[in-house]
Amino acid sequence: MDLDFSEDEIRRYSRHILLGEVGGTGQAKLKAARVLVVGAGGLGSPLVLYLAAAGIGTIGIVDDDLVELSNLQRQIAHTTARIGTPKVESAAIAATAINPEVRIEQHALRMNADNAMALIEHYDLVCDGTDNFATRFLVADACVLARRTLVSAAVLRFEGQLSVFKAHVEGPQGGGPCYRCLYGEAPPDGAVPTCSEAGVLGAVTGVMGTLQATEVLKEILGIGESLAGRLLIWDALASRFRTVRLRPDPHCALCGPEATIKDLSAHRARVAVAGATRAGTAPACAV
């Protein structure tokens, strides 16, 4: 592990280095890490900014959308002056302004069955901050197939959910359920409202995106207790967190012993037949 930090880096990350659980070795792990953020919206905005501030060496951002006025109530990586700018470019500008030492890789595209594996295999860990079931299931399936840890969050109205999925990892800090163990199939189109239909309190996305960033740092550093096998649920109106234990589904089509999902071809067929399907985790909206 390369511990050759510049004087500026030592000053920038001094509060990390003071932590016994992080130190110089941990900061070097963060500098060497490659993290992919899918979605540069309500969750992706604080997530990208905190990952950049923490010194993640390479951050990839996937989003094919442009900044618009209605985003600015919650998507804090973007500004009024950058309305009409690709979100990946806007988020990269914001992250680089905080920490010019990190490398931001912009992927101004929609993740699909043709590009998902190549994108995900290029990174060590993946974060899902998308707002539709089609992409959430695609990312989750690709992460299992590529053996990548997935940190997934979702929000709607005044509630947020967060979990870590790493069914490919053996031992007490892994080997838990995958996303499909929790949600076997996407709900029917329109069954779960979107944020544009039901609304979302902007600060809720900030809290969940920040918690998501915290879990990413924990996974890279190998500290604390992983959220794998647990679902964190936050009710903002009640100011209450609760955790639900998750267990692997022995009949899971993705990670079970008799798994039938071996590639992403079903996602390609689904888009060809039915088009994109809306939703997310139980609360669907991330942007």
C-alpha positions in Angstrom: 0.0 0.0 0.0 1.5 3.3 -1.1 1.7 5.7 1.9 3.4 8.5 -0.1 1.2 11.5 0.7 2.0 15.1 -0.2 2.0 17.7 2.5 -1.2 19.1 1.2 -2.8 15.6 1.3 -1.7 15.1 4.9 -3.3 18.4 5.9 -6.4 17.7 3.9 -7.0 14.3 5.4 -5.6 15.0 8.9 -8.9 14.4 10.7 -9.1 10.9 9.0 -5.5 10.1 9.8 -6.1 10.9 13.5 -8.7 8.1 13.6 -7.1 4.9 14.8 -9.6 3.0 12.6 -8.4 4.9 9.5 -4.9 6.3 9.9 -2.4 6.6 7.0 -3.0 3.0 5.8 -6.8 3.5 5.7 -6.4 6.8 3.8 -4.2 5.0 1.3 -7.0 2.5 0.8 -9.4 5.3 0.1 -7.0 6.9 -2.4 -6.6 3.5 -4.2 -10.3 2.8 -4.4 -12.5 3.1 -7.5 -16.2 3.7 -6.8 -19.0 3.9 -9.3 -22.1 6.1 -8.5 -25.1 5.3 -10.6 -27.3 8.4 -10.6 -26.2 12.0 -9.9 -29.5 13.1 -8.3 -30.8 13.5 -4.8 -28.8 10.6 -3.4 -25.8 10.8 -5.8 -25.2 14.5 -5.1 -24.2 14.2 -1.4 -22.7 10.8 -2.0 -20.3 12.1 -4.7 -19.4 15.1 -2.7 -18.5 13.2 0.5 -16.6 10.5 -1.4 -14.6 13.3 -3.1 -14.0 15.0 0.2 -12.9 11.7 1.8 -10.3 11.2 -0.8 -11.7 8.3 -2.9 -9.1 8.1 -5.7 -11.4 7.5 -8.6 -15.2 8.2 -8.7 -17.2 7.2 -11.7 -20.6 8.9 -12.2 -23.3 7.4 -14.5 -26.3 9.6 -15.5 -27.8 10.6 -18.9 -29.9 13.5 -17.6 -29.5 17.3 -17.6 -29.8 19.6 -14.6 -33.2 21.3 -14.4 -34.8 23.7 -12.0 -36.9 21.2 -10.2 -33.7 19.2 -9.2 -32.3 22.0 -7.1 -34.6 21.5 -4.1 -32.5 18.4 -3.2 -29.7 17.7 -5.7 -27.0 19.8 -3.9 -24.2 19.0 -6.4 -25.9 21.2 -9.0 -26.5 24.9 -9.2 -28.9 27.4 -10.9 -26.0 28.5 -13.1 -25.6 24.9 -14.4 -29.2 24.3 -15.4 -29.1 22.5 -18.8 -25.7 21.0 -18.1 -25.2 17.2 -18.1 -25.5 16.0 -14.5 -22.3 14.1 -14.7 -20.5 17.2 -15.7 -22.1 19.4 -13.0 -21.4 16.8 -10.3 -17.8 16.5 -11.5 -17.4 20.3 -11.3 -18.7 20.3 -7.7 -16.6 17.3 -6.6 -13.4 18.7 -8.1 -14.0 22.1 -6.5 -14.0 20.3 -3.1 -11.0 18.0 -3.9 -9.0 18.5 -7.1 -6.9 15.5 -6.1 -9.6 12.9 -7.0 -10.2 11.6 -10.5 -13.8 11.9 -11.7 -14.8 9.7 -14.6 -18.0 10.9 -16.4 -20.3 8.4 -18.0 -23.0 10.5 -19.6 -25.2 7.6 -20.6 -28.1 5.4 -19.4 -26.9 2.1 -17.9 -28.4 -0.8 -19.8 -27.9 -4.5 -20.4 -25.3 -3.8 -23.1 -22.9 -1.6 -21.0 -23.6 -2.5 -17.4 -21.1 -5.3 -16.9 -18.2 -3.3 -18.6 -18.9 -0.3 -16.4 -19.3 -2.2 -13.2 -16.3 -4.4 -13.7 -14.1 -1.3 -14.0 -14.8 -0.4 -10.4 -14.3 -1.9 -6.9 -17.7 -1.0 -5.4 -21.0 0.3 -6.8 -23.6 2.7 -5.4 -27.2 2.8 -6.6 -29.0 6.1 -6.4 -31.4 5.6 -9.3 -35.1 6.3 -9.4 -36.5 3.3 -11.4 -36.9 -0.4 -10.8 -35.5 -1.3 -14.2 -32.1 0.2 -13.5 -32.1 -0.9 -9.9 -32.6 -4.6 -10.8 -30.1 -4.2 -13.7 -27.4 -2.8 -11.3 -28.2 -5.4 -8.6 -28.0 -8.3 -11.1 -24.8 -7.0 -12.7 -23.1 -6.5 -9.3 -23.7 -10.1 -8.3 -22.5 -11.4 -11.7 -19.4 -9.2 -11.5 -18.9 -10.0 -7.8 -19.0 -6.3 -6.7 -20.4 -5.0 -3.5 -23.5 -2.8 -3.9 -24.5 0.0 -1.6 -28.1 0.8 -2.3 -30.3 3.6 -1.0 -33.8 4.9 -1.9 -36.1 7.7 -0.6 -39.7 8.7 -1.1 -41.7 11.5 0.7 -40.3 11.4 4.3 -38.8 7.9 4.3 -35.4 6.4 3.4 -34.0 2.9 3.1 -30.4 1.7 2.9 -28.6 -1.6 2.7 -25.4 -3.2 1.5 -25.5 -6.3 -0.7 -22.5 -8.5 -1.1 -23.7 -12.1 -1.5 -20.4 -13.0 -3.2 -18.3 -12.3 -0.1 -17.7 -15.2 2.3 -17.5 -14.9 6.0 -19.3 -12.8 8.7 -19.0 -9.5 6.9 -20.6 -10.9 3.7 -22.5 -13.8 2.2 -25.8 -12.2 3.0 -28.8 -11.7 0.7 -28.7 -10.0 -2.7 -31.2 -7.4 -3.8 -33.4 -10.0 -5.4 -33.6 -11.9 -2.1 -35.4 -8.8 -0.8 -37.4 -7.8 -3.9 -37.7 -10.9 -6.2 -39.2 -9.0 -9.1 -40.1 -5.5 -10.0 -43.7 -4.4 -9.1 -46.1 -3.7 -11.9 -45.6 -0.5 -13.8 -47.2 2.4 -11.8 -47.7 0.4 -8.6 -45.2 2.6 -6.7 -45.4 6.4 -7.1 -42.3 8.4 -8.2 -41.0 11.5 -6.5 -42.6 13.6 -9.3 -45.9 12.1 -8.3 -45.7 11.8 -4.5 -43.0 14.3 -3.6 -39.9 14.1 -1.4 -38.5 16.3 1.4 -35.2 17.5 0.0 -33.2 17.0 3.1 -34.2 13.4 3.4 -32.2 12.6 0.3 -29.2 14.4 1.9 -29.3 12.3 5.0 -29.6 9.0 3.1 -26.9 9.9 0.5 -24.6 10.8 3.4 -25.4 7.5 5.2 -24.7 5.8 1.9 -21.3 7.5 1.6 -20.5 6.4 5.2 -21.3 2.7 4.3 -19.0 3.0 1.3 -16.1 4.3 3.4 -16.7 1.5 6.0 -16.6 -1.2 3.3 -13.4 0.2 1.7 -11.7 0.6 5.1 -13.1 -2.7 6.5 -14.2 -1.1 9.7 -17.3 -1.4 11.8 -20.3 -3.6 11.2 -21.4 -4.0 7.6 -25.1 -3.3 6.7 -25.0 -6.5 4.6 -27.9 -8.6 5.8 -29.7 -5.7 7.3 -32.1 -3.0 5.9 -31.9 0.4 7.6 -35.2 2.4 7.5 -35.5 6.0 8.5 -38.8 7.8 9.2 -37.9 11.4 9.1 -41.3 12.7 10.5 -41.0 10.4 13.5 -37.2 10.9 13.8 -36.9 7.2 14.1 -34.4 4.7 12.7 -35.1 0.9 12.7 -33.2 -2.0 11.3 -34.8 -5.1 9.7 -32.8 -8.3 9.5 -32.5 -9.8 6.0 -31.8 -13.4 5.1 -30.7 -15.0 1.9 -33.5 -16.6 -0.2 -32.5 -20.2 -0.8 -34.6 -20.0 -4.0 -33.3 -16.7 -5.2 -33.0 -16.7 -9.0 -29.8 -14.6 -8.8 -27.7 -15.8 -5.9 -29.4 -19.1 -4.8 -27.8 -22.5 -5.2 -30.0 -23.1 -8.3 -29.8 -19.6 -9.7 -31.3 -19.2 -13.2 -30.0 -15.6 -13.8 -26.6 -16.1 -15.5 -26.4 -12.9 -17.6 -28.3 -9.7 -18.3 -30.2 -10.9 -21.4 -33.5 -10.8 -19.6 -33.1 -7.1 -19.1 -32.5 -6.6 -22.8 -35.6 -8.6 -23.6 -37.7 -6.8 -21.1 -36.8 -3.4 -22.5 -37.5 -4.6 -26.0 -40.9 -5.9 -25.1 -42.2 -3.5 -22.4 -39.9 -0.4 -22.3 -38.5 1.0 -19.0 -40.3 0.1 -15.8 -40.6 2.7 -13.1 -39.8 2.4 -9.4 -37.0 1.6 -6.9 -36.8 -0.2 -3.6 -40.0 0.1 -1.6 -39.6 3.9 -1.6 -38.7 4.4 -5.3 -37.4 7.9 -5.7 -33.8 8.8 -5.5 -33.9 12.0 -7.7 
